[in-house]
Amino acid sequence: MTKIISNCLCVDISSEGKGVIKNGKDIIFCDGIFPGEKADVEILYHRAGVYFGKVRKLYNLSKDRIQPRCKICTSCGGCQYQQYSYEAQLRSKTKRVKEALSRIAKVDTKVLPCIGMDNPYNYRNKIQVPFNKDKNGKVKFGFYKENSHIIMPIKECAIEDKRAAPILWDIKLLLEEMNIPCYNEDSGKGILRYVLIRTSHHYEELMVVLVTTQMNFPGQRNFINELVSRHPEITTIVENVNNRHTNVILGNQEKVLYGPGHIKDDILGLTFEISASSFFQVNPIQVEKLYTCALNLIDFSKKEVVLDAYSGVGTIGLIASKNAKRVISVEINKSAHKNAIENAKRNDVNNVDFVCADAGEYISKSDEDIDILIMDPPRSGSDETFLSTVMNKKIKKIIYISCNPETLARDIEFLSSMYKVDYVQPVDMFPMTAHVETIVGLSLKK
Ligand code: SAH
């Protein structure tokens, strides 16, 4: 039997961007409702001590509620904030960082207002969409409905680079014209599974990756020729084969079908090569603000030894190397490590050493004297081995860049007996979503 609770007041937003409703002692998480709004809420399920609900009727609309640009934003799950004004999004992200630091790290400190974008739409340089067929045999592409594998067709996405949608539409037409079958998850049959598009912000370069179930699918040459003639902005096409029954998009086998197989882009004057599977920051405009704020915290005098831990393809360490004596970049992923070495060569950088290792394992065995630590771990944060070695080594300054305020706060709590927080700056790398990136400057207590 459906259970509806009427007249619920939304009091906050959760870290996943869901409205938080208090009903007596119970907490209900609910999509599409913002603080100050009221709704009749249908209870869907109970998990880990909280209820999850769905808005049945909304009243008391927030003055921060706006018309979303995308019609499917309420069901796609990618943009939790499209119905929330951009000012309110930034306010909410600043508040989330402040609260995580105070609640988890027990640090009450000034948090600078989250740095936003002038135009917070169409920023994403990496677009990946599943392809499939509808009941009538028409090819469809779009996004998976939240927590499902149902494709919701979409005309264009509000946060992705505008160059992507016209290419996706022509791929759909070509598949239909040439009778190239899309992959069917249930039967495991068909050819095209996903299309991934990567765009360059600084160069007129664009990569299309066709994720298929078999190398050299029938009609491939014609398909490529036709696609490139309709879209001369495509500078390279790569085929990636993934025939495993998995949610992971890319497989291990790759073949360049057109152009050089990679594109390049710049961050703060350095050039980076991006291949189909490389990690690269998805917001090319905000990444420059993020790195500038982070590196401004360091008083460089060309004498510093900097450790860039969790370094990806080496971007921030390579930029820092211009003003430091030496940089050591540590990254666990082999292909990112290889890209980083190539990126150093490409930019004529000679004072960075690249280590492919677990950051904690590296630092606990190393006898280097490190002056400054820049760390940018994945969402799960860092670990005790790494952080306790940093404390043993008494590294004077830490710049912690994080995409998850909760694990950031947990790690700062761990460091807090020896380090004090000097600076907290959230940066909006992912407008329209609930995600937030934060830079924290920490210094060794006297
Ligand atoms: N600093 C980079 C990348 C940040 S993403 C940038 O700004 O682009 C985090 C990186 O940490 C990923 O490249 C991931 O492969 C790496 N990583 C994850 N766990 C790690 C570990 N235990 N040790 C070292 N690197 C790790």
Residues whose N, C-alpha, C, O or C-beta is under 5 A from the ligand:
A	BS01	SAH	F279 Q281 Y310 S311 G312 T315 V330 E331 I332 N333 A336 A357 D358 A359 D376 P377 P378
